[in-house]
Amino acid sequence: MAAGQAPGNPLPAVRTYPPVEHPVVVIGPQYLAQYPVELGVSTKLWTLGENDFKVSDINGTLIFQVKSKLLSLHDRRFLKDAAGNTLVNLRQKIRTMHRRWEAFRGESKEEKDLLFTAKKSKLFQFKTELDIFLANNKGEVPDFKVKGGYGESSCSILVGDSNTMLAQMHRLHSLTTMILDTDSFGVTVYPNVDYAFIVALVVILDEINADRSGED
């Protein structure tokens, strides 16, 4: 044993996350945790007319699933819980300058059930950045921002124009994902942040990055 080395295996350093000042609830308070939530997101790259996601915790337990209808008139994604209940439906708004998605509660399309909208920050950008506006925000300053793009391996989700971090995601590469033709990434959601909301943002980010014409 080298001089000065403690016996036994060294313990890994524990990363601490500064808590957000106020709990961030968009989809529901039942999706808040007092500790960091680690999620794994996997998506089959190509299936007939659908692009399905599975979201699991670190034990591999299914937490959410995303069902997609790509051949319908409007691209729509349905974020469901493990039992198959629809929490949110995500809908791409057609004919807008900046690519824009809207999130509605359940399977509704009614304006009163709008939860938030997400759009690209700039018309032309090399790294995907999104501005997220809650339904009651009629101003110019977004409530949340996504910086970086998962196509660039990692990105962060922040409160508005601040440096307050809500979540981070990073792309996972392995031989298994290549053989199975899947795409996988990990998401760390900070304490007191609605992790269903974060997953909805991840789905939108994935869709925008997958759209190869992405200049609009």
C-alpha positions as CSV (number, residue, x, y, z in Angstrom):
1,M,0.0,0.0,0.0
2,A,1.4,3.4,-0.9
3,A,2.3,5.7,1.9
4,G,-0.5,7.8,3.2
5,Q,-3.2,5.7,1.4
6,A,-6.2,4.9,3.5
7,P,-7.1,1.2,3.8
8,G,-10.1,-0.1,1.7
9,N,-11.6,1.4,-1.4
10,P,-11.9,5.2,-1.6
11,L,-15.5,6.5,-1.5
12,P,-16.6,8.4,-4.6
13,A,-17.1,12.1,-4.1
14,V,-20.7,13.1,-3.6
15,R,-21.9,15.9,-5.9
16,T,-24.2,18.4,-4.1
17,Y,-26.8,20.4,-5.9
18,P,-27.8,23.8,-4.7
19,P,-31.6,23.7,-4.2
20,V,-33.8,25.9,-6.3
21,E,-35.2,28.9,-4.3
22,H,-38.8,27.8,-5.0
23,P,-40.1,24.4,-6.2
24,V,-40.6,24.3,-9.9
25,V,-44.0,22.7,-10.7
26,V,-45.3,22.7,-14.3
27,I,-47.0,19.3,-14.8
28,G,-47.7,18.3,-11.1
29,P,-46.3,18.5,-7.6
30,Q,-46.2,14.7,-7.4
31,Y,-43.2,14.8,-9.7
32,L,-41.1,16.7,-7.2
33,A,-38.4,15.0,-5.2
34,Q,-36.2,16.3,-2.3
35,Y,-33.1,14.7,-3.9
36,P,-31.5,14.6,-7.4
37,V,-33.5,12.3,-9.7
38,E,-31.4,10.3,-12.2
39,L,-33.3,9.2,-15.3
40,G,-32.3,7.2,-18.3
41,V,-34.1,7.9,-21.6
42,S,-34.0,5.5,-24.5
43,T,-35.6,5.9,-27.9
44,K,-35.8,3.5,-30.8
45,L,-34.5,5.5,-33.7
46,W,-36.9,4.3,-36.4
47,T,-40.2,2.5,-36.1
48,L,-43.1,2.6,-38.5
49,G,-44.9,5.9,-38.0
50,E,-43.9,6.2,-34.4
51,N,-40.9,7.2,-32.3
52,D,-41.3,5.8,-28.8
53,F,-39.3,6.7,-25.7
54,K,-38.9,4.9,-22.5
55,V,-37.8,6.8,-19.3
56,S,-36.5,4.7,-16.4
57,D,-34.9,5.3,-13.0
58,I,-31.5,4.1,-12.0
59,N,-33.0,0.7,-11.1
60,G,-34.4,0.3,-14.6
61,T,-38.0,0.8,-13.4
62,L,-40.2,2.4,-16.1
63,I,-41.3,5.9,-14.9
64,F,-42.6,7.5,-18.2
65,Q,-43.2,6.5,-21.8
66,V,-43.6,8.7,-24.8
67,K,-45.8,7.7,-27.7
68,S,-45.5,9.5,-31.0
69,K,-47.6,9.7,-34.1
70,L,-45.4,11.0,-36.9
71,L,-47.7,10.3,-39.8
72,S,-50.6,12.4,-38.5
73,L,-51.5,15.8,-39.8
74,H,-49.7,17.4,-36.9
75,D,-46.7,15.9,-35.2
76,R,-47.9,15.0,-31.7
77,R,-46.1,13.3,-28.8
78,F,-47.9,11.9,-25.7
79,L,-46.0,11.8,-22.4
80,K,-47.6,9.0,-20.3
81,D,-47.0,7.6,-16.9
82,A,-45.9,4.0,-16.4
83,A,-49.6,2.9,-16.3
84,G,-50.3,4.5,-19.7
85,N,-52.2,7.6,-18.5
86,T,-51.5,10.7,-20.7
87,L,-50.0,13.5,-18.6
88,V,-49.2,15.9,-21.4
89,N,-49.4,16.1,-25.2
90,L,-46.8,18.0,-27.2
91,R,-47.8,19.5,-30.5
92,Q,-45.6,21.2,-33.1
93,K,-47.1,24.4,-34.2
94,I,-47.1,24.6,-38.0
95,R,-46.0,27.7,-39.9
96,T,-44.1,29.6,-37.3
97,M,-40.7,31.3,-37.9
98,H,-38.9,29.7,-34.9
99,R,-39.7,26.1,-34.6
100,R,-42.3,26.1,-31.8
101,W,-43.9,23.3,-29.7
102,E,-46.9,23.6,-27.4
103,A,-47.6,21.4,-24.4
104,F,-51.2,20.8,-23.2
105,R,-52.5,19.0,-20.2
106,G,-53.7,15.4,-20.8
107,E,-54.9,14.9,-24.4
108,S,-56.5,18.4,-24.6
109,K,-55.9,20.9,-27.4
110,E,-57.8,23.7,-25.6
111,E,-56.1,27.0,-24.9
112,K,-57.1,26.8,-21.2
113,D,-55.1,23.6,-20.9
114,L,-51.9,25.0,-22.4
115,L,-49.0,24.5,-19.9
116,F,-46.0,26.0,-21.8
117,T,-44.6,26.7,-25.2
118,A,-41.0,26.0,-26.3
119,K,-39.2,27.6,-29.3
120,K,-35.7,27.9,-30.7
121,S,-34.0,31.0,-29.2
122,K,-32.7,32.1,-32.6
123,L,-33.7,31.5,-36.2
124,F,-30.2,30.3,-37.1
125,Q,-28.0,28.6,-34.5
126,F,-25.2,26.1,-34.4
127,K,-26.1,24.8,-31.0
128,T,-29.8,24.2,-30.2
129,E,-31.0,26.7,-27.5
130,L,-34.7,26.7,-26.5
131,D,-36.8,29.4,-24.8
132,I,-39.6,28.1,-22.7
133,F,-42.6,30.2,-21.8
134,L,-45.3,29.2,-19.2
135,A,-48.8,29.7,-20.4
136,N,-49.4,32.9,-18.4
137,N,-46.1,34.5,-19.6
138,K,-47.1,37.0,-22.3
139,G,-43.7,38.8,-22.1
140,E,-40.4,38.5,-24.0
141,V,-38.3,37.0,-21.2
142,P,-38.6,33.2,-21.0
143,D,-39.3,31.4,-17.8
144,F,-36.7,28.6,-18.6
145,K,-33.9,28.1,-21.1
146,V,-32.3,25.0,-22.6
147,K,-28.6,25.7,-23.4
148,G,-26.5,23.5,-25.7
149,G,-28.1,20.7,-27.6
150,Y,-28.2,17.0,-26.9
151,G,-26.6,16.6,-30.4
152,E,-23.5,18.2,-28.8
153,S,-23.5,15.5,-26.2
154,S,-24.8,17.5,-23.2
155,C,-27.0,20.4,-22.3
156,S,-28.4,22.3,-19.3
157,I,-31.9,23.5,-18.4
158,L,-31.9,26.8,-16.5
159,V,-34.3,29.2,-14.9
160,G,-34.9,32.1,-17.3
161,D,-31.7,34.2,-18.0
162,S,-30.1,33.1,-14.7
163,N,-27.4,30.5,-13.9
164,T,-29.8,28.5,-11.7
165,M,-29.6,25.0,-12.9
166,L,-32.7,22.8,-13.0
167,A,-31.4,19.7,-14.9
168,Q,-28.6,18.4,-17.0
169,M,-28.6,15.8,-19.7
170,H,-25.9,13.9,-21.5
171,R,-25.8,11.5,-24.4
172,L,-24.8,7.9,-23.7
173,H,-22.9,5.9,-26.3
174,S,-22.4,2.2,-26.0
175,L,-22.1,-0.9,-28.2
176,T,-25.5,-2.0,-27.1
177,T,-27.2,1.2,-28.2
178,M,-25.5,0.9,-31.6
179,I,-26.5,-2.7,-32.1
180,L,-30.1,-2.2,-31.0
181,D,-30.3,1.0,-33.1
182,T,-31.4,3.0,-30.1
183,D,-30.5,6.4,-28.8
184,S,-29.9,6.9,-25.1
185,F,-29.2,9.8,-22.8
186,G,-29.1,10.4,-19.1
187,V,-30.9,13.2,-17.3
188,T,-30.1,14.5,-13.8
189,V,-33.0,16.5,-12.4
190,Y,-32.1,18.7,-9.4
191,P,-34.1,18.6,-6.1
192,N,-37.6,20.3,-6.1
193,V,-37.8,20.4,-9.9
194,D,-40.8,18.8,-11.7
195,Y,-39.1,15.9,-13.4
196,A,-42.1,15.1,-15.7
197,F,-41.7,18.7,-17.0
198,I,-37.9,18.1,-17.6
199,V,-38.7,14.9,-19.6
200,A,-41.2,16.8,-21.7
201,L,-38.4,19.3,-22.6
202,V,-36.1,16.5,-23.4
203,V,-38.6,15.1,-25.9
204,I,-39.0,18.5,-27.6
205,L,-35.3,19.0,-27.8
206,D,-34.9,15.5,-29.3
207,E,-37.5,16.2,-31.9
208,I,-35.9,19.5,-32.9
209,N,-32.5,18.0,-33.1
210,A,-33.8,15.1,-35.2
211,D,-35.3,17.5,-37.7
212,R,-32.5,17.8,-40.2
213,S,-34.0,20.9,-41.8
214,G,-33.7,22.5,-38.4
215,E,-32.9,26.1,-39.7
216,D,-36.5,27.2,-39.0
